[in-house]
Each structure stands twice: as structure tokens, then as C-alpha cells.
């Protein structure tokens, strides 16, 4: 599986953690936001996470080896930030 991770401004994101859900197997994006990950056939989902951004869990497409993802930043003070005052 390969792909690219970008932010809301369509800029590549460096260092996004990508994990095969249910395993400890993963990788991180490179300088250009690209990643490569060997995904076993029985795997169903990938988790994308980065500090300050919403964690995404996305189903692995059955018909391809490319999965591009756009991350969404957490709104300061929002419920997703997990901060209470």
C-alpha cells in the first residue's frame, strides 16, 4: 500500500503515523507526505494520526494499492481537542 497524506491546505504532512488497525505494524510519512506499508491481505483498516489533527481510521480499499488521505486539524478549544476549562 502506498499513498500521500496532506492537510486542509493540500500541503504534504511529514511524520504522520500510519498503523494497521489491530497490529503493531506501521510506518510514518516522509518529507513529501508519502508512505509505503506492506499490508497483509486480511487487514481491514489503517489508522492515521498526528498531533493536533483528528485521528482517522479508514477502510483499506479492496481494489487498489493506493490510499491518499487528507487530515483535518483539531479546532482549538473544540470537543475534539479533549480540553476542558
Phi, psi and omega in degrees: 000136176227166177172185179226144177246128180233164176263189182296335180268010181064027176267140178299143179252124180269134172082019175289132177277132179235125185230137172285118184302133179089003179226178172253014181271130180194188180202181174228155179286153180271190183304329181263010180079008183270154176216158173224133182214129175280113185251120177299150184300331182276359179285145185244330186218152172243144177249129179248126181218149180200138182302131179087002180233152177294136175287135179244136171244120187234136177295139178285124181296135182284338188251020180195169180247010181241130177223105177263142187226139173249122181272154180239128181290153178279133179288127180304129179081356181282169181300326182293338180288339179071025183248130174239144184248000000 
